[in-house]
Amino acid sequence: MTTATPAFPLSDGIIAVVKRDCPTCELVAPVLAELSKAGDTVVFSQDDPMFPEGVSDIADDRSLEFSWHHDIETVPTLIRVAGGAETERIVGWSRDQWQAFCGSEQLGAELPDYRPGCGSLSVDPNYTDELEVRFGGSRVVSRRVELAALEDEMEMAFDRGWSDGLPVVPPTEARVLRMLDGTSRDPQDVVATVPPDLNQVTVEQVAINAVMAGCKPEYLPVVLTAVEAACETAFNMHGLLATTMFSGPIIVVNGPIAQRIGMNAEHNVLGQGNRANSTIGRALQLVIRNLGGGRPGEVDMSAMGAPSKLGLCFAEREHDSPFTPLSAERGIEPGVDAITLFGGQGPTPIVDQLSRTPESLVRTFAAVLRNTGHPKLANGFDAMLLISPEHARTFRDAGWDTARLRSELEDLLVLDGDDMVRGAGGIDEGFPPSFAGKPLPKFRPEGLLIAHVGGDAGMFSAVLSGWVGGPKGSEPVSVPISPWM
């Protein structure tokens, strides 16, 4: 909780904070009435200005302003004030402590020795966000949008062009503040310069779009990292937008954070049904759209698009994988929370339910991978091979690791130039005639990524085909998720 300067000074004496809807407060009501007779006790009541009966000086704290400013977490709470400052505090009912606090050995003698009290309304989750907005000295500096009395929040977002075509969560100040609790970064820190408009975007602005996407606060570190990665020169987000091809940013998450925030790496991993997967990818796309200006039909010139342009994000299934985690193979320490951003689309299915040896199954993989982009184009388009647990078992049982699998695939994906030139096979697409007789690798070095995902059952793997790889296109980017985020 952010504590602001108290809105009013404290008077010397004893202050008690209570609520009627608390059995312990009801228990100590006679004690408070007795203290009231001494004339130096003020009782702040959170829910009923007539409670407790018999107390002459009751302050109405139904606004919870006093309780919020003075960090009341439990009622009843007794506070001693001297010289305008708090000097001592007791929480709940403890007869010995109250007697010593008030200097009376007979105070509450007929009551039980101890009762713990109840939660203060000022820390009730139903109220905390609104109290932060009202009393916290808001950290949010973004422009407020006023709605007319009959204006619908959802329709307003559509009308103003904030949506990707699906309803967005209205980014109220309370929701944005709650989202900002997901990071220790200053809300006004600049996260990245976002293309295509090259606007500098702050943590707060990313948080606003994460709210609209439906994220929870614990997802925010992943979203912030994804925004930073998407804006790296090597990833070339501007080019990914401007191309008439299909691709959008695909986020793969590695490390303990995936399980901690409840990401899906298993059943229906590329589909619907998991909040973290669905909203993290969407949040990145909303940032690109709303803060960077990447709108379809404007800078975003994709002729057909793909689901990855709405948002595609998933975790790698690491716990039983025979392969090196994607982020670790790309140079990040194993076990470190990280994302890999890949410009791609898909999936293209790989169906092989009969292969029981790695030698057979790897040939199936290679046959499908040869068709990435076009079967007569090579060394241009990247791809991500997603291997299911049932297929991975075949490699595990034979002792194949990532290095062995990659080596075999590289050999199988060297293509005969005679088959790749223009006109070969009756297809005009292909390489110039000078490439005849030359071996052509299907993928550039580092252009084939491998990850282990999917449900337990199903002898199906998949390919996520990519945009043009390398300096003229988009490089996959792997970035650790900073612990201070």
Buried (B, 14 or more C-beta within 10 A) or exposed (E): BEEEEBEEEBEEBBBBBBBBBBEBBBBBBBBBBBBBEEEEBBBBBBBBBEBBEEBEEBBBBBBBBBBBBBBBEBBBBBBBBEEEEBEEBBBBBBBEBBBEBBEBEEBBEEBEEEBEBBBBBBBEEEBBBBBBBBBBEBBBEBEEEEEEEEEEBEEBBBEEEBBBEEBBBBBBBBBBBBBBBBBEBEBEEEBBEBBBEEBEBBBBBBBBBBBBBBBBBBBBBBBBBBBBBBBBEEBBBBBBBBBEBBBBBBBBBBBEBBEEBBBBBBEEBBEEEBBBBBBBBBBBBBBBBBBBBBBBEEBBEBEEBBBBBBBBBBBBBBEEBBBBBBBBBBEBEEEBBBBBBBBBBBBBEBEBEEBEEBEEBBBBBBBBBBBBBBBBBBBBBBBBBBBBBBBBBBBBEBEBEBEBBBEBBBEBBEBEBEBBBEEBEEBEBBBEEEBBEEEBBBBBEEBBBBBBBBBEEBBBBBBBBBBBBBEEBBBBBBBBBBEEB
